[in-house]
Amino acid sequence: ASETILLDQANGTGPYMLDHWTPGEEIVLTAFEDYWRDEPMWEGGPSGPASIKRVVIKDISEWGTRLAMLEAGDADYIYVPPPYRPQLEPYVHTWCNQEEECSEGNADGYLLAYRDLPSPAITPAQFNWNINVEGGNPFIGSGELDGNGIPADFFNDIHIRRAFNYCFDFQAMIDDALSGDGIQAQGPIPAGMLGYLEGEAPMFTYDPARCEEEFKLADVDKDGIPAGEDDDDVWSKGFYFQMSYNTGNDTRLLASEILKAGIEAVNPNFNVVVVGMPWPVLLNSRRAGKLPIYVGGWQEDYHDPHNWAHAFLHSQGAYGRIVNMDPEVAAVFDDLVLKGATTTDTEDRRVIYEELQRKAQEEAVNIWMYQVLDRWHLQPWMKGFYNNPAYSQPPYNWIYALSKQQ
């Protein structure tokens, strides 16, 4: 993207114009006074030029700095990652939900907070079933089944993938990484979407005994002998590899550490190293097929289950092509994804996407970790909040609806 003309050229029909962009520092927008919208989309909604005439979006990844700006009144809003949300609760004077039903918080607080907001985003730990070792690959150590690495097809063994799922403490993730604001993901399709298996619990739960059992059923060296009966296989040999997440995302860091702890607890010969990577570096390594496993999420582009099924499960999907599924497994998913996209009857589509959702769990394509519930924390002078889940958090959300009243 850095080599295309789109990097520093702005174009659009929205209520704001780009004033300037200083990479790594800030984006500044100014209101477009001739904005075309002359009628509100709902009663009481905005129309005409934006109320807020200048928007400054600061690129500050360090949580403490953002918090200090909010406390000083220098920021109207900051993004609060789930692990840090409890820190702001004493500052909240009023709590509201999606339906604008509000209740009193701390009498000495001053912030307006919206909680339990739906968020169409899924975060898995994504396996690479066929890791690229061309030119060497430091993420998988020796690249062999010798205790100092893993072979390129390590995650092609379904028992390995299932073991990793059973060794992940989903409840600890919800309690610690999400501060209780989320649910265990059921598969690639989020709750509330066509294809989500309503009334069905996710297939995997934290179960160290089942984790050990699956590791012992694996046959990584492909000699036909289960690892639990084979001194030359994974249970006796152990392994080493690096697990990646994008630096600055402490939620994904905690999720990675929870998985590491679960894996290493079942066998002292298992060694997982959690590595934070700058986003551009992670993306390049991912595209190159070098990462054995990493934690990353998907926010919907359009409100349809195909957006999730194709992205995660199709062999040419944004993440599906990185997973590198076994060709026979990939062919099954590709066929179902195509059927879902080309079927017109809603109930017929539901059946197809429910099958995709169920099969994505049965094959343990990834560890389907979590679906977070959103929160917004606003200064008391911010008015007009409107939650459109498809926009997610600023700078992506609809600043146009907001106004400031001192």
ZALUMLUM-535161 format. One line per 8 residues: number of its first residue (from 1); for each residue x, y, z of C-alpha. Coordinates in steps of 0.05 Angstrom, whole numbers, plus 32768, in hexadecimal, padded with zeros to 4 digits. Each point is the difference from the previous one (the first is absolute). Example, Ala and Ser with C-alpha at 12.3 -4.5 7.8 and 13.67 -1.06 7.14 Angstrom:
# ZALUMLUM-535161
1	80F6/7FA6/809C; 801B/8045/7FF3
***
This chain:
# ZALUMLUM-535161
1	8000/8000/8000; 803A/802F/800E; 8014/7FFD/7FB7; 7FBC/8013/7FE3; 7FE4/8045/7FEF; 7FC8/7FF3/8032; 8032/8008/803A; 7FFD/804C/8001
9	7FC4/8011/7FD4; 7FBC/800D/801F; 7FBD/7FFC/7FDC; 7FB9/7FF6/8017; 7FBA/801D/8009; 7FFC/8003/804C; 7FF6/803A/8031; 804A/800A/800D
17	803D/8011/7FD6; 8048/7FED/800F; 8027/803C/8019; 8040/7FDA/800A; 801D/7FBE/8015; 8042/7FF9/8026; 800F/7FB5/7FFF; 800A/7FE5/8046
25	7FE6/8040/8020; 7FBC/8019/7FEB; 7FC9/8007/7FCD; 7FDB/8043/7FFD; 7FBC/8007/7FDE; 7FD7/803F/7FF2; 7FB6/8003/7FF4; 7FE8/8005/7FB8
33	7FCF/8039/8001; 7FDD/7FEB/7FBF; 7FF2/7FB9/8019; 7FC6/7FE4/7FD7; 7FD5/7FE2/8037; 7FC3/802E/8009; 7FD3/7FD0/8026; 800F/7FD6/803D
41	8000/7FB5/7FF9; 7FD6/7FFA/803F; 7FD7/802F/802B; 8030/802C/8027; 803C/7FEA/7FD7; 8033/802F/7FE1; 7FFB/8022/7FBC; 8026/8037/7FDC
49	8048/8012/8012; 801F/7FDC/803B; 7FF8/8021/8044; 8048/7FF2/8014; 8029/802A/7FD0; 8045/7FE3/800E; 8012/7FB9/8013; 8045/7FED/8019
57	800F/7FB6/8004; 8040/7FF4/8027; 8028/7FC1/7FF5; 8012/7FEE/8048; 8009/7FB6/800C; 8017/8007/8049; 7FC4/7FF7/802F; 801B/802B/8039
65	8009/803C/7FD1; 7FBA/7FFB/7FE5; 7FE3/7FFA/8046; 8026/803E/8017; 7FE4/8027/7FC5; 7FB9/7FEC/8013; 800B/8011/8049; 801B/8045/7FED
73	7FC6/800E/7FD1; 802E/8002/7FC4; 7FDB/7FC7/7FDE; 7FB5/7FFC/7FF4; 8005/7FB5/7FF7; 8035/7FCA/8005; 8000/7FB8/7FEC; 8000/7FD4/803E
81	8018/7FB8/7FF4; 7FD7/7FCD/8027; 8037/7FF0/8033; 8001/8049/8016; 7FB5/800C/8004; 7FFC/7FF4/804C; 8031/803A/800A; 7FCD/8031/7FE4
89	7FC3/7FE8/8026; 800C/8030/803B; 7FFE/803A/7FCE; 7FBC/7FED/7FE3; 7FC7/802B/8018; 7FCB/7FE3/7FD1; 7FFB/7FBB/7FDF; 7FD5/7FF6/7FC2
97	7FF2/7FC7/7FD1; 7FEF/7FF9/7FB6; 7FB7/8013/800D; 8014/8040/8024; 7FE9/7FE3/8043; 802C/8021/8033; 8011/7FF6/804A; 802A/8025/8033
105	8048/7FEC/8009; 8030/8022/8030; 7FE3/8040/801C; 8047/801E/7FFF; 800C/7FEA/7FB9; 7FF8/802A/7FC1; 8004/7FD3/7FC3; 7FC6/7FE8/7FD6
113	800A/7FB7/7FEF; 7FDB/7FD1/7FD1; 8009/7FB6/800E; 7FEA/7FBB/7FE7; 8000/801A/7FB8; 7FFD/7FCB/7FCA; 803F/7FFA/7FD7; 8004/7FD7/7FC0
121	8048/7FEB/800A; 801F/7FBB/800A; 8046/7FF3/801A; 801F/7FBB/7FF6; 8045/7FE4/8008; 800E/7FEC/7FB8; 8026/7FC1/7FF0; 802C/7FF9/7FC3
129	7FF7/7FB9/7FE8; 803A/8004/7FCE; 8035/8031/8018; 802F/801F/7FCE; 8048/7FEB/8010; 801F/801A/7FBF; 803F/8028/8011; 7FFB/7FEC/8049
137	7FCC/8010/8035; 8013/8017/8046; 7FB8/7FFA/8019; 8004/7FB4/7FFF; 8046/7FF6/801C; 8024/7FC4/7FE2; 7FC4/7FF0/7FD4; 8005/7FB9/8017
145	7FDC/7FD3/8032; 803C/8000/802F; 7FE9/8029/803C; 8020/803F/7FE4; 7FCC/8011/7FCB; 7FC4/7FE6/7FD9; 7FFA/7FE5/7FB9; 7FDD/8029/7FCB
153	7FC2/7FD3/8002; 7FFA/7FFF/804C; 7FBA/801D/8001; 7FE8/7FD5/7FC7; 7FF4/7FCA/8035; 7FB9/8008/8019; 8012/7FE4/8044; 8034/8038/8009
161	7FCC/8034/7FEE; 7FCD/7FE1/802F; 8034/7FFC/8038; 800F/804A/7FFA; 7FB5/800F/8004; 7FF7/7FD6/803F; 803D/8020/8020; 7FE5/8047/7FF8
169	7FDC/801B/803E; 7FC6/8024/7FE0; 7FE2/8017/8043; 8043/801E/8017; 8002/8025/7FBE; 7FBB/801D/800A; 800E/8012/8049; 8047/801A/7FF8
177	800C/8016/7FB8; 7FB9/801A/7FF5; 7FEF/8016/8048; 7FC0/7FD8/7FF8; 7FEA/8027/7FC2; 7FFA/7FC8/7FCE; 7FED/7FB9/7FEF; 8025/7FC4/7FE6
185	7FFD/7FFF/7FB4; 7FDA/7FC5/7FE3; 8023/8003/7FBD; 800B/8033/7FC9; 7FB9/801A/8000; 7FF0/802F/803B; 7FC4/7FFD/802E; 7FC4/8023/7FE2
193	8012/7FEF/7FB8; 7FDD/7FCF/7FD2; 8024/7FBE/8008; 8011/8007/8049; 7FEA/7FC1/8025; 7FCD/801D/802F; 7FF8/7FD7/8040; 8040/7FD8/7FF4
201	803D/8007/802C; 8044/8005/7FDE; 801E/7FBB/7FF3; 8041/800A/8026; 8009/800F/804A; 803E/8005/802B; 8010/7FB8/8011; 804A/7FEF/800E
209	7FF1/7FB6/8003; 7FE1/8001/7FBA; 803A/802C/7FE9; 8032/7FCB/8017; 7FD6/7FC9/7FE0; 8000/8023/7FBD; 804B/800C/8001; 800A/7FB6/800D
217	7FD3/7FEF/7FC5; 8028/802B/7FD0; 802E/7FE1/7FCD; 802D/803A/7FED; 8037/7FD2/7FE6; 7FCD/7FDA/7FD6; 8019/7FBA/8012; 7FBB/7FE6/8011
225	800E/7FFE/804B; 7FDC/8030/802F; 802E/8031/8023; 7FED/7FE4/8044; 8020/7FBD/7FEB; 803A/801D/7FD8; 803F/801B/8020; 8011/8023/7FBE
233	7FC0/8028/7FFC; 7FE7/8041/801D; 7FEC/7FE9/8046; 8046/7FE8/8010; 8029/802E/7FD4; 7FDB/8040/8011; 8003/803F/7FD5; 8013/8049/7FFB
241	7FE2/8037/7FD6; 7FEE/804A/8003; 7FB9/8019/8004; 7FF3/8047/7FE7; 7FD1/803A/800E; 8001/8049/7FEC; 8027/802B/8031; 7FD4/8030/8028
249	7FC4/7FD2/8000; 8001/7FEA/8049; 7FC0/7FD8/7FF8; 8022/7FD3/7FCD; 803E/7FFE/802A; 7FD9/7FE5/803C; 7FDB/7FCE/7FD4; 8044/7FE8/7FE5
257	801C/7FF9/8046; 7FC3/7FD8/8017; 800A/7FCF/7FC6; 804A/7FFC/800E; 7FF3/7FF0/804A; 7FCC/7FCB/7FEF; 802E/7FDD/7FCD; 803E/8000/802C
265	7FDA/7FE8/803D; 7FEF/7FBC/7FE0; 8048/7FEE/7FEE; 8042/801F/8016; 801D/7FF0/7FBB; 7FD1/8032/7FDF; 801B/8046/7FF6; 7FD8/8039/7FE2
273	8020/8045/7FFC; 7FD0/803B/7FF8; 801C/8035/7FD2; 7FE3/8046/7FF5; 800A/801B/7FBA; 7FF3/8045/7FE2; 7FC2/7FFB/7FD5; 8023/800A/7FBC
281	8034/7FCB/8012; 7FCA/7FCF/8017; 7FD9/800A/7FC0; 803D/7FF4/7FD5; 8012/7FC1/8026; 7FB9/7FE8/7FFC; 7FFB/800B/7FB6; 8041/7FDB/7FF7
289	7FE1/7FC4/8024; 8037/8000/8035; 7FD6/8006/8040; 7FED/7FBC/801E; 7FC9/801F/802B; 7FEC/8047/800F; 7FC6/8025/8022; 7FDA/802F/7FD1
297	7FB8/8015/7FF5; 7FCE/8011/7FCB; 7FCF/803B/8001; 7FC7/7FFA/7FCE; 8003/8025/7FBF; 7FB7/7FF4/7FEF; 7FC8/7FE2/8029; 7FF9/7FBB/7FE3
305	801B/7FBB/8016; 8026/7FFA/7FBE; 802F/8036/8019; 8015/7FD2/8039; 7FFD/7FBD/7FDD; 8029/8017/7FC5; 8033/8026/8029; 800F/7FC7/8030
313	7FF0/7FC0/7FDA; 8008/8009/7FB5; 8044/7FED/7FE4; 8004/8046/7FE0; 7FE3/8025/803B; 8026/8036/8025; 8012/7FCF/8037; 7FED/7FBE/7FE0
321	803A/8005/7FD0; 802F/800B/803B; 7FE6/7FC3/8025; 8016/7FD4/7FC6; 7FCF/7FC7/800F; 800A/7FBB/7FE5; 7FE7/8001/7FB7; 7FC9/7FCC/800E
329	7FE6/8027/803C; 8006/8042/7FDB; 7FD7/7FE5/7FC6; 7FC6/7FF0/802E; 8000/8045/801F; 8008/8022/7FBC; 7FC3/7FDC/7FE6; 7FD5/8012/803C
337	8016/8049/7FFE; 7FEE/8005/7FB6; 7FBC/7FDF/800D; 7FF2/8032/8038; 8011/803B/7FD4; 7FD6/7FE8/7FC4; 7FC2/7FE7/8025; 7FC8/8033/8002
345	7FCF/7FE3/8032; 800F/8018/8046; 7FEE/7FC0/8024; 8029/7FD7/7FCE; 803B/802E/800D; 7FF6/7FF7/804B; 8009/7FB4/7FF9; 803F/8009/7FD7
353	8020/8032/802F; 7FEE/7FD7/803D; 8023/7FC5/7FDF; 803D/802C/7FF4; 7FFF/8018/8048; 7FFB/7FB9/801B; 8035/7FE4/7FD2; 8031/8039/8010
361	7FFD/7FE7/8048; 8003/7FB6/7FEF; 803F/800A/7FD6; 801D/802F/8035; 8014/802E/7FC6; 8017/8033/8034; 7FF6/800E/8049; 7FC0/802A/7FFD
369	8011/802A/803C; 7FD0/8039/800D; 7FCC/8032/7FEB; 8007/8040/8028; 7FC9/802E/8019; 8011/8049/7FF5; 8003/803B/8030; 8005/804A/7FF2
377	801A/8032/8033; 7FEF/8049/7FF0; 800B/8042/8022; 7FBF/801D/801B; 7FFE/8037/7FCB; 7FFC/7FCD/7FC7; 7FB9/7FF9/7FE5; 7FDD/7FD9/7FCA
385	8021/7FBC/8009; 7FE5/7FCE/7FCE; 801A/7FB9/7FFE; 8005/7FDF/7FBC; 8023/7FBE/800F; 801A/7FFB/7FB9; 802B/803E/800B; 8021/7FE9/8041
393	802C/802F/8028; 801C/8043/7FE7; 8022/8014/7FD5; 7FD0/7FD3/7FDA; 7FBF/8013/8021; 7FCE/8035/7FED; 801D/8040/801D; 7FCD/8025/7FD5
401	7FC8/7FEF/8032; 8026/801F/803B; 8000/8048/8019; 8021/8025/803A; 7FD9/8028/8032; 802C/8021/8035
***
